[in-house]
C-alpha cells in the first residue's frame, strides 16, 4: 500500500523482473551514478562524491515528468590514486572502472536501454568514464553520455567566492552541510587555496588544460578550496541549481527518440 513512495518505480534494483519488462516498454533512459571513496579533508566524510552522485540521480529522476528515467545502483569506487597518500581513500584502476562501466552499459543495452546518462560525482573519473562510454557506443550503438557537472558548473562558479574551489572546499562543504550536517566538522574545516596564476593550468579556467597531480603535493590538509566559507544556505542553492539543470538535460535526452539523437548528431 505504501509502495509508491517508499520504493519508486524508477529505481531499477527494487523492481521485479516482470515489472522492469513492462516499464522498459515505456522508458529507454537510465541514469548511472558514479562516485568515489576518498579523502575530503579533515572535516568531510569519505563518501561525498558517491553519496552526492546517488542523491542527485534520485532527485533528478523524481523531478522528471512521467515516465521517469530509471536510476541504477551507484558505483561507489573511483579513480582516486592521487588522494592515496591520505588514509581512507580506496582507489580502483582506470582499467577496472572502465571495464565495469562497459559491462554495465552492455548489459543495459541488452535489456533494451537505448540512452545512458552516466552521472559522475568525481571529476577524476571523467576520462575513464568517457572511454567506457565510447566503447559502449561503439559496440551497442546506443546513446551514452557522461555528465561531470557541465550542466551547472557555470552557475555554481558564479555563486561562490573561491577560485579553484575543486575539492572539499566551499562547494562540497556547503552541499554536504545542506544534506548531512551531522557529518561535517566545521571546527576542523580549513582553507587551502591553489595559487595557480596561469590561466592554462588553472583548474576552473575556461582555457584550462587538463593536468594531473598528487593532492598531497598541492595541499597539506587534502582541501583545495575555502571550506570555511561554506554554509548550509549556499549548499541548498547549489543543490537546487544542480537538480534543475540536470533534470532539464535528462528530460531532453529522455524525450528525444533514440534515432533522432543520432540524426541530430548529438
Ligand atoms: Zn568530492
Boltz pocket constraint, residues with backbone or C-beta under 6 A from the ligand:
constraints:
  - pocket:
      binder: B
      contacts: [[A, 40], [A, 48], [A, 49], [A, 121], [A, 122], [A, 166], [A, 167], [A, 168], [A, 172]]
      max_distance: 6.0
